[in-house]
Amino acid sequence: TWRSKFAAAGVYIGGANAACAGGNLTAGWGRSGTSMGWGLLPTYVGPQAPGWGFGGSLISPAHAAAEGNAAALDAVSDARSLHLPTGSPIYYDMEAYRGSTSCTNAVLTFLGAWDRRVAAMGYVTGVYSSAASGIADMQRGAVGKTHGFTPPTAIWIALWNGVASLSDGKLAWPLADRSKQYAGDVKVTVGGITIDVDRDYVGGPMVR
């Protein structure tokens, strides 16, 4: 019933900062969803920026590359446990943060190592983050060719401006490699069932 109104869903597959357990998430669940025509965005929530304003696992600036590599190995292990084939995207969820140059450098070093390892293992890399922090820092890193940073193939922009469009700003990623979360905490009712969702406009890679 919900497929009549929506076409894609973000799916948390693991990570040290994942907010909930796997629940009913299995390889069979994923196949069931794609057979209905859903596109899935597998998302991994690992260590967050040193400037993240909450608790949990944070990136250590002195060990950012090693931690990024370890997170990539874990993310790919999770993807394989769900039988996601190589060529599938895995999105890293880097929540909004504020921080110094040291924080930004740690994030870019971490994500660079994560991107390289995930890609080397045959998966398509993506990063979800705020337009004002992670996306802006990756844009500067991509344009300036920051040492240690390898840009992901795709980006998923969190920008709650209510505009269902992928054309916000000049970015290094083409529209076909972008998705956008344009509204959050929205109550939607379909078929008599109400769910609190984040609305997204998806142009980037999905599992189908």
C-alpha positions in Angstrom: 0.0 0.0 0.0 2.8 2.4 0.9 4.5 1.6 -2.4 1.7 3.4 -4.2 2.9 6.7 -2.7 6.6 6.1 -2.2 9.4 4.5 -4.3 12.5 4.3 -2.0 13.4 3.7 1.6 16.5 4.2 3.7 17.6 1.0 5.5 20.0 1.0 8.4 22.2 -2.0 8.1 24.6 -1.4 11.1 27.2 0.7 12.7 28.4 1.6 16.2 25.9 4.5 16.3 22.9 2.8 14.8 19.9 3.9 16.8 18.1 0.6 16.7 18.7 -3.2 16.3 18.2 -5.0 13.1 14.7 -6.2 14.0 13.2 -7.9 10.9 16.0 -6.9 8.6 17.1 -10.0 6.7 18.2 -10.8 3.2 14.7 -12.1 2.6 13.2 -8.9 3.8 15.3 -7.0 1.3 14.3 -9.2 -1.6 10.7 -8.9 -0.6 11.0 -5.1 -0.7 12.7 -4.9 -4.1 10.3 -7.4 -5.6 7.5 -4.8 -4.8 9.5 -2.2 -6.7 11.1 -0.4 -3.7 14.5 1.1 -4.1 16.6 0.6 -1.0 19.4 2.9 0.4 21.5 0.8 2.7 22.9 3.1 5.4 25.7 2.5 7.9 26.0 4.7 11.0 29.5 4.4 12.3 31.7 6.7 14.4 30.7 10.4 14.1 32.7 13.6 13.9 34.6 14.8 16.9 32.4 17.9 16.7 29.1 15.9 16.9 27.0 17.2 19.8 25.9 13.9 21.1 27.5 10.8 22.8 28.4 7.5 21.3 31.4 6.5 19.2 33.4 9.4 17.8 36.3 9.6 15.4 39.7 10.0 17.0 41.6 12.5 14.9 44.9 10.7 15.5 43.4 7.4 14.2 40.9 8.6 11.6 42.2 6.7 8.7 42.5 3.4 10.5 39.0 3.9 12.0 37.6 4.7 8.6 39.1 1.5 7.2 37.7 -0.6 10.0 34.2 0.9 9.6 34.3 0.1 5.9 35.2 -3.6 6.6 32.3 -3.8 9.1 29.9 -2.1 6.7 30.7 -4.5 3.9 30.4 -7.4 6.3 26.9 -6.2 7.1 26.0 -5.7 3.4 27.2 -9.2 2.6 25.2 -10.7 5.5 22.1 -9.2 3.8 23.2 -10.7 0.5 23.6 -7.3 -1.1 25.6 -8.0 -4.3 28.7 -6.1 -5.2 27.8 -3.0 -7.1 25.2 -2.1 -4.5 25.5 1.3 -2.8 26.4 1.7 0.9 25.8 5.1 2.4 27.7 6.3 5.4 25.6 8.4 7.8 27.7 11.3 9.0 25.4 13.4 11.1 25.6 17.2 11.3 28.5 18.5 13.3 30.3 21.7 14.3 34.0 21.8 14.8 37.4 23.2 14.2 39.8 22.5 11.3 41.0 19.5 13.2 37.4 18.1 13.3 36.9 18.7 9.5 40.3 17.1 8.7 39.4 14.1 10.8 36.1 13.7 9.0 37.6 13.9 5.6 40.4 11.5 6.5 38.0 9.0 7.9 35.6 9.2 5.0 38.4 9.0 2.5 39.7 5.8 4.0 36.1 4.4 4.3 35.4 5.3 0.6 38.6 3.7 -0.7 38.1 0.4 1.2 34.4 0.1 0.4 35.1 0.7 -3.3 38.0 -1.7 -3.3 35.6 -4.4 -2.0 33.3 -3.8 -4.9 30.5 -1.6 -3.5 29.4 1.9 -4.5 30.2 4.5 -1.9 27.8 7.2 -0.7 27.7 9.6 2.2 24.7 11.1 3.9 25.3 14.4 5.7 24.1 17.9 6.4 24.4 20.4 3.6 26.0 22.8 6.1 28.7 20.5 7.5 29.6 17.1 5.9 28.4 17.9 2.4 30.1 21.4 2.4 33.4 19.9 3.8 33.4 17.1 1.2 32.7 19.6 -1.6 35.7 21.7 -0.5 37.8 18.5 -0.2 36.8 17.3 -3.6 37.4 20.6 -5.4 40.7 21.3 -3.4 41.8 17.6 -3.7 42.5 17.5 0.0 45.2 15.0 0.9 43.8 11.7 2.3 40.2 12.4 1.1 38.7 10.3 -1.7 35.2 11.6 -2.6 32.3 9.1 -2.5 30.6 8.2 -5.7 27.3 9.6 -4.4 26.0 12.0 -1.8 22.8 12.2 0.1 22.1 15.8 1.2 20.2 16.7 4.4 18.7 20.1 3.7 15.2 20.5 5.2 14.1 23.4 3.0 10.9 21.7 1.8 12.1 21.7 -1.9 12.0 18.4 -3.7 14.9 19.1 -6.0 18.5 18.0 -6.5 19.7 21.4 -7.9 20.7 23.1 -4.6 24.1 24.7 -5.2 27.0 23.9 -7.4 28.4 20.6 -6.4 31.1 18.2 -7.7 28.6 15.4 -8.0 26.2 15.2 -11.0 22.5 15.0 -10.4 22.4 11.3 -11.1 24.7 10.8 -8.0 22.7 12.9 -5.6 19.8 12.4 -3.3 18.3 14.9 -0.9 16.4 14.7 2.3 14.2 17.8 2.0 11.9 17.5 5.0 12.1 15.8 8.3 9.8 14.5 11.1 6.7 14.6 8.8 3.6 12.5 9.7 2.3 10.7 6.7 -0.8 8.4 6.6 -1.2 5.8 3.9 -3.8 3.0 4.0 -4.8 4.1 7.5 -1.3 3.7 8.9 0.5 6.9 10.1 4.3 6.9 10.2 6.7 9.7 11.1 9.1 9.9 8.1 11.8 12.0 6.6 10.9 12.9 3.0 13.6 12.4 0.3 14.1 13.0 -3.4 16.3 10.2 -4.7 18.4 10.5 -7.8 21.4 8.5 -6.7 22.2 4.8 -6.6 19.8 2.4 -4.9 19.5 -1.4 -4.5 16.7 -2.5 -6.8 
